Amino acid sequence: MKRLILPAVFCCFFLLTKAQAPAPAAQKESTEILQSKENSYDFGKIPQGKPVTHVFEFTNTSKDSIRLEEVRASCGCTTPEWSKEKIAPGASTTIKVGYNAYAEGPFEKTVSITYNQVQNKIITIRGTVWRTPVDAAPQNASVQLLKNINQ
């Protein structure tokens, strides 16, 4: 009989603690107050020497105003532009990220966003830069032939 009491007490204790635990969905709410529609953007293939930009949109989902304190790119070839004004609760703002497509080949760059003094968010841009021809298009011999025929 004593052998059955200990497992029974253990089972009752387990069931009682399980019944009082919050539901899994309620356990963890998103603490991220700066929500974005996208966290990364792929430019695909872009020509060398042609800068490109993309605009990321963010929404303040908190009950208080926030400010984007620092927006820093991982290298000098990436340039973020943002508003330093406060973002009201429920309001949206944008960060325009430019990339100078100078170096040939694939790239992946990050932009770190600091807000509320201690919270961070990272967005990413990527793509592949293809080399543009050094010279202009070769001269078309057929154009000269047409000019001679029409004279």
ZIRA-V478678 format. One record per backbone hydrogen bond with DSSP energy under -0.5 kcal/mol. NH is the residue of the N-H (numbers start at 1). CO is the residue of the C=O. If there is no record, write none. Layout:
# ZIRA-V478678
NH/CO, NH/CO
This chain:
# ZIRA-V478678
4/1, 5/1, 6/2, 7/3, 8/4, 9/5, 10/6, 11/7, 12/8, 13/9, 14/10, 15/11, 16/12, 17/13, 18/14, 19/15, 20/16, 21/17, 21/18, 26/23, 27/23, 28/24, 29/27, 33/31, 35/33, 35/59, 37/57, 41/124, 43/41, 43/126, 46/128, 48/130, 49/101, 50/47, 51/49, 52/99, 54/97, 56/54, 56/95, 58/93, 59/35, 60/91, 61/33, 61/59, 66/87, 69/67, 69/114, 70/114, 72/112, 74/110, 78/75, 79/98, 81/96, 83/94, 87/66, 88/86, 90/60, 91/88, 93/58, 95/56, 96/81, 97/54, 97/95, 98/79, 98/96, 99/52, 100/77, 101/99, 102/100, 105/129, 107/127, 109/125, 111/123, 112/72, 113/121, 114/70, 115/119, 116/67, 118/116, 119/115, 121/113, 123/111, 124/39, 125/109, 126/41, 127/107, 128/44, 129/105, 130/46, 130/128, 141/139, 143/140, 144/140, 145/141, 146/142, 147/143, 148/144, 149/145, 150/146, 151/148
